[in-house]
Amino acid sequence: MDRDLISIDISKSQIIAAVKKMEKEQREDLIEDLIAEASPGYLESIREAREDYRQGRVFSHDEVFESACLRG
């Protein structure tokens, strides 16, 4: 048996109740952490987006939605 493993009996409803008690920012942080753990590409996509931003590879809100409207 793995010595670093801790087993806790907790139901989904208990987890949901605990999450509901969190402040909005805490909930958002938890959700982001869960997505990061569940999706290996998630953190890489954030790194890429930040690099794009640093390099100026960005579009304004108007550019994005004007383009989308033109495509129909």
C-alpha positions as CSV (number, residue, x, y, z in Angstrom):
1,M,0.0,0.0,0.0
2,D,1.2,3.5,-0.9
3,R,2.2,5.4,2.3
4,D,1.4,8.7,0.7
5,L,-2.2,7.7,0.0
6,I,-4.9,9.1,2.2
7,S,-8.4,7.6,1.9
8,I,-11.4,9.7,2.9
9,D,-15.0,8.7,2.7
10,I,-16.9,11.7,1.4
11,S,-20.0,11.9,-0.8
12,K,-20.6,14.1,-3.9
13,S,-23.3,15.9,-1.9
14,Q,-20.8,16.7,0.8
15,I,-18.3,18.1,-1.7
16,I,-21.0,20.1,-3.4
17,A,-22.1,21.5,0.0
18,A,-18.5,22.5,0.8
19,V,-18.0,24.2,-2.6
20,K,-21.3,26.1,-2.2
21,K,-19.9,27.6,1.1
22,M,-16.8,28.9,-0.7
23,E,-16.4,32.5,-1.8
24,K,-16.7,33.1,-5.6
25,E,-13.0,33.5,-6.1
26,Q,-12.2,30.3,-4.2
27,R,-14.7,28.4,-6.3
28,E,-13.2,29.8,-9.5
29,D,-9.7,28.8,-8.3
30,L,-10.9,25.3,-7.5
31,I,-12.6,24.9,-10.9
32,E,-9.4,26.1,-12.6
33,D,-7.3,23.6,-10.6
34,L,-9.7,20.7,-11.4
35,I,-9.6,21.5,-15.1
36,A,-5.8,21.8,-15.0
37,E,-5.5,18.4,-13.4
38,A,-8.0,16.7,-15.7
39,S,-6.8,18.2,-18.9
40,P,-3.1,18.0,-19.7
41,G,-3.4,20.5,-22.6
42,Y,-5.1,23.1,-20.5
43,L,-2.0,24.6,-18.8
44,E,-0.1,24.5,-22.1
45,S,-2.9,26.4,-23.8
46,I,-2.7,29.1,-21.1
47,R,1.1,29.3,-21.6
48,E,0.6,29.7,-25.3
49,A,-2.0,32.3,-24.9
50,R,0.2,34.3,-22.5
51,E,3.1,34.1,-25.0
52,D,0.8,35.2,-27.8
53,Y,-0.2,38.2,-25.7
54,R,3.4,39.1,-24.9
55,Q,4.3,38.8,-28.6
56,G,1.4,41.1,-29.6
57,R,-0.4,38.3,-31.4
58,V,-3.9,39.5,-30.3
59,F,-7.1,40.8,-31.8
60,S,-9.4,43.5,-30.4
61,H,-13.0,42.6,-29.5
62,D,-14.2,44.5,-32.6
63,E,-11.8,42.6,-34.9
64,V,-13.0,39.2,-33.6
65,F,-16.7,39.9,-33.8
66,E,-16.6,41.9,-37.0
67,S,-14.8,39.0,-38.6
68,A,-17.3,36.5,-37.2
69,C,-20.3,38.6,-38.4
70,L,-18.9,38.8,-41.9
71,R,-18.6,35.0,-42.0
72,G,-22.2,34.8,-41.2
